[in-house]
Amino acid sequence: MSLIAATSLQSLPRMRDIMTPTVVTVAASTSAAEVARILVDHSISGAPVVDGSGRLVGGISLRDLVRRERGSARTVSSHPDFFGEVWFEDLSTDGCLTGCEQDEEGSTATAADLMSARVLTIPVNGSLSQAVRLMLSEHVHRLLVTDHGRTVGIVSTLDILRFVPALVDLARLTLPPD
């Protein structure tokens, strides 16, 4: 490996360099309809769920809302985690999933009722390759970024894709020509 490659590889971005520092959260008591509105209003497909004291208790996604609408017999995917993917066309025109206001018994579901308790994290000094490997192995699209146990950001596949052109350029500089 050339000196330029070694120097450049050592300076690959860490989570602190690529994360989105503003994390939209929802309270565990938030209704399913309000969760859908929050996700659509912020153009995101999932959010961490926090309790009354702000402690992370899980995560909820559009997938969780779609699963609720479609019923537990029809899951959206074999990976029922907060970090999954659902298309925005699964939402009705008012930003809510059809039927997400109330369940069959007429009660309103909350984020706590629908969330996944499994939330994956990566340290703020975690590397780009660690994030990619974790996302691939767990089939997820985002990770919460933590610093000493405190959530400080979120990194998504889109955040990582922003670095692909620079990585391709780096590879061109470090690899011998054909």
C-alpha positions, 0 to 999 in steps of 0.5 A: 500500500502506498503512503498516500493510501495509508495516510488517506485510509487513516483519515476515513470519516468517523461517525462524528464526521458523517452523522446527522446530529439532530435526532427526531424522537417520539415519546412512548405515549405518542399515538400511532397517527401522530408518529406517522405525521412526525415521520412524514413531516420530517421526511424520515422513516423511523425515530427513536422512542423515549420515555418520560425522562428522555431515556431511549426505550426503543424505536418505531418506523413506518414499517411498524405502522404498516405492520399494524395496519396490515396485521401481524400475519403479514409482516413487511419483511423478515427483519422486524427492526426499527431500522427497516424500510417502508415506502411513503406511498404506504401512507394515506393522503393525510400522512397517516396509515389507513386505520392507524387512528384506532385498532379493532377494539377502538383504542388508540395504539401508542409508539410503545405498543408498536415499537421495537425494543431492539435499537442498534448503536455505534460509538461516535468514534466508530468507523465508516467500515464498522457502520457499513458492516453492522448495517449489512449484517443486521439488515438495517438502514440506520444506527444511533450514534452514541457517546458514553451511552448518550445519543448524539446523532444518527447515521443512515445509509444516505449519510454513508452514500454521501461519501461514496464518490470520495471513496471512489476517488481515493481508490483511483488515487491509490490503486495502480492503473490497469 
